[in-house]
Amino acid sequence: MAWSSTGDIYSSKRIVLGCGNLLFGDDAFGPLVAQRLAEEGVPQDTAVVDAGTGVRDILFDILLLETKPEKVVIVDALDIHKAPGTVFLVDLEQIPCNKLDDFSLHQVPTSNMLRELKESCNIEVVVVACQPAFIPDEIKMGISPEVQSAIGEAVKLIREILV
């Protein structure tokens, strides 16, 4: 976890988690969106976190909190064969149970934890994703123009979700 803005992650009503790795091209989408949100400011009682590739640890901590947030927004690059730079919402209910392990948001059991937060903890879980143009197999910093231009659209969408 790199930083957090307004509010504490473990006591805020709303949490935005930017997932991804700045060292692997378009996989940096989530952290870059989180950074922009933090720089521009978010509603009071909202924490914005660069979760990097450690989102599972944060989600596990949230599952164990006595007082849980009302809303968790996950921001990530997700390849589902759309046009590069397309920003879209991921419906957790549409992920088939036999595919939960394939839908990683960076590692299993992240998708299972998101469902647990939603179903057992009554937390509204929203996944905002962007179709990457390219995520390299080796370290290569810098995102594609398509994903760079999608950051503003994602920030606007997240602001609407946080209201």
N, C-alpha and C positions, 0 to 999 in steps of 0.2 A: 504494500500500500504506500503510495508516494505522498499523498497529501489529502487533506479534507478541508472543505470550506465551511460556510455558515453552518453552525450546529455540530454536535458531536454525533458520530456515526451510530453510537449505541444508545442514544437518547432522542434522536430526531424522529419526527413523524413521517418524513419522506427521505428516502435514500436513493441517490443515483450512483450506480456503479459502472464506471467506464472500464470495460474488459478488453484486453489485448496486449500486444507486445510492440513497443515503439521501434524495436530493432528489426521487425519483419514486415516492411512495406505497408500495405493497406490494413494489416492487422492492428495498426496503431489507431484506427478509427475511434474506438471506444475511449481510450485515454485522451485523445485530442478533443473529443466532444466534451468530456468531463472538464478538461482544462478550460475550454472556452466558456462553459457554463460557470465555472468558479470565477473566472476573470470578470464576467459580465454581471455576476450576482444571481442569486436564486431566492425564492421566497423564504421568509423566516421559518425556522424549524425544519430546514432541508439540509442534508449533508450531501456533498458531492465528493466522490472518492475515485481516484485512479486506482482501480483494483488490480491493474496489470494482469498477470496470469494467476493471481491468488484469490479469485472470486469464491472458490469453494470454501476456503477458510472463513471468509466474511459471512457467507450464507449460513455456514454451520454455527457461527457465533450468534447470528440473528435468530436461528431456530431455538437457541438456548436462552435468549433474553427473557427476563420476566415480563417486561413491558416492551412489546414489539411495535415496530413502525406500522403505519397504516398502509404505506405504499413503498414498493421497491421497484426501481426502474433499472433494467440491465441494458447497457449499450454495447454493441459488439459488431464486428464484421462477420457476416455469415454467408457462405457461398451456397446459394440455392438456384443458381443459373439464371439470375435476372440480369438486366443490363447493368454494367458497372456504375456505381454511384447511386443506384436505386435505394431509397430509404423506405423501410417497411416495418410493420409490426408483426411479431411472431406470436401466434396463438398457441399457448401451451396445450390446449385441448386437442389441437389437430395433430400433435405428434403421436403417432401410434405407439402403444405400450411396447411393442416389440422393437421399436426403433429408438427408444430412449437412450440406449447406450451409444447410438450413432450420433445423436444430437448432443454435442458436447458442451458448447459454449466454453470451450477450452479444456474440459476434462470431465469424465464421468466421476461422480454422480451429480453434477451440477443440475441437469434437467430434472432429476428426481427431487433434489432439494427445492427447486423452484415450485414444483407441484406441491410439495409438503408445506411450503410457506403459504401457498394459496389455499389449499384445501383444509389443512389442519390448523393453521394459525390465523386464518381469515385475513391475510395480508393481500392487498391488490398487487399483483405482479405483472409488470409490463415489460416486454422485451422489444427494444428499438434496435433494428439491425440495418446494416448497409451491405449491399452486394459489393465485394471487393473486385477490383480489376485484376490484381495479382498479389499473392502472398508467397514470397520466395521460400525455398527450402533452406537457404543459408542467410545469414545476417545481411540485410540490405535495408538501410534506413531510407525514409522518404516515401510519401504516399502518392498515388496516381492523381492526376488532375480531376478525374471523375469523383474520387472519394474525397478529395480536398473540398470540392464544391458542394458535397453533400453534408459537410459538417454544419453549415448554417441552417440547412433544412432540418437536420436532426435536432439542433438546439431549439428551433422554433417549435417543433413537435413536442419535445420534452417539456418545454415551458407550458404548453397547453395541457399536457398530462398532469403536471404538478399542481394545477389549479384545483 
